Amino acid sequence: MKFLSQALHNAMANIGRHKLVNFLCLAIIAFSLFVAGVFLFISRNLDAYVDKLGESIAAIFYLREDTPSDQTEALLRRIQQSLLVQEARYVSADEARSRFLHDFPELRPIVAEFPESPFPPSLEVTFKLHSRLDTQVEAFVRDIQHAPPIESVQLNSDWANRVVQLRRFVSLIGMFLGLILVIVSVFIIFNVIKLNIFYRQEEAIILRLVGATDGYIRTPFLIEGTLLGLTGGALACLLLVLTIRLFPVYARNLSHMVGQLIPYSSVPAGILLNLVALGALIGFISSGISLKKYLR
């Protein structure tokens, strides 16, 4: 215990001795893990959004503007009679406009330029949970889609598929950038530890001459690298939390629309813990590689 305490003290003293180099090292590690954290945050929330869509399968059948009311009512009754349908209701063009303005108040000036509602009337259909995304629902939607009053249809499974594709794209980009930045972080810590080994090479030689073991000599360097990575991970967590909290303040026009997909009210604790653990692991591995190569 005393040995570990002394090793920790030596590592922290060495970090404080080379402030500029270690500050640049921390900045690079924090930025690298911050970028990885942003993509991880977006990917996880997109997954949650897809799961939410899967719990409530719905379709919107957009009607032609010249559709007679009796045809609309007949089609609505036909839909309501299906055993797959939980609820079906008619949404007028004016109601669709009111909903849009409620959801996107920042776009009110654009909608106000239209003398009449630019949104078509529709039939909103919610399917029963046991139906899920099976072939029966898809066949039912295709059948209704061919009815004369229907102009187009939107099934939220299509939207879910688009979100899944977006999530895969975000994950690939995040993995690519994250891998590059992690390699850069490993390289930076590797060189910082290498410089520290050179600075303290005479001290290491003296310790060997008096009988110090390799573990006794190496442990402060391992702790130093781990502390650098751990601190960089903690700074990345702080940057991520601040970015998520400040996003709706500095991006008001986008915050509401993005919030439909990604709830940026808080960052899951699991992501923060992963960033800190990844930072510590990067520091430990980097210092271990440096020690193996330069401290023989």
Residue, then its C-alpha position, 0 to 999 in steps of 0.5 A: m500500500k505504501f509502495l502504491s501511494q509513493a508511486l502515485h505521488n511520484a506520478m502526480a509530481n512528474i505530471g506537474r513537472h512538465k505542465l505544458v506537454n501534459f496539458l497538450c496531451l490532456a487536450i488531445i485525449a479529451f477532444s478525441l474521447f469527446v468526438a467518440g462520445v458525441f457519436l456514441f450519444i447520437s447512435r444510442n438515442l437513435d436506437a432508442y427512437v427506433d425501439k419506440l417506433g416499433e412499440s407503436i406501429a402507425a400509418i398515415f394515408y394522405l387523401r386527395e384534396d378533391t375526395p368527396s366526404d362520403q368516400t372518406e367516411a366509407l374508407l375510414r369505416r373499412i379501416q376501422q373494421s380491420l382486426l389489425v387496427q387499434e384506432a383510426r381517425y380523420v385529420s383535416a388539413d386545418e388540423a394538420r396545419s395546427r399540429f405542425l405549428h405546435d410542433f415547429p413554432e419557429l416555422r410559423p412565418i413560412v406557413a403563414e405565406f400560404p392562404e390555405s393549409p398546405f397540408p393534405p387531409s389524412l387518415e391516421v391509423t394505429f395498429k395493435l401491438h401484437s401486429r408489430l411489423d408483420t406481413q399482415v400489416e404491410a399487406f393491409v397497408r398496400d391494400i388500402q393504398h390502392a383505394p381511389p381516395i388515397e394519394s400516398v401513404q407513410l408507414n412509420s416502419d419506413w421511417a424506422n428503416r431510414v433511422v436505422q440506416l442513419r444510425r448505421f452511418v453515424s456509427l460507421i463515421g463515429m467508429f472511423l473518427g474515433l479509431i483515428l483519434v484514439i490512435v492519435s491519443v495512444f501516440i501522444i501518451f506514448n511519446v509523453i511517457k517516452l520523454n519522461i523516461f529519458y528525463r528520469q533515465e539516470e534515476a532508473i539506473i540508480l534504482r536498478l543499482v540499489g536493487a529496485t525491481d522492474g515493477y517498482i521502476r515501471t509502476p509510476f510511469l504506468i500510473e502516470g499514463t493511466l492518470l493522463g488518460l483518466t483525466g482526459g476521459a473526465l474532461a471529455c465527459l465534461l465537454l460532452v455534458l456542456t455541449i448537450r446542455l448548451f445545444p438548445v441555447y445556441a441552436r434554437n432553430l434546430s433544437h426542437m427538430v433535433g429533439q424529435l429524434i435525440p432527447y438532449s436533456s441529459v447524457p446517460a451515465g453509461i456513456l460517461l463511464n465508458l469514456v472515462a474507462l476508455g481514457a484510462l485504458i488508453g493511458f495504461i496501454s500507451s504507457g505500457i508500450s512505451l515502457k516495453k520499448y524504452l525502459r529495458 
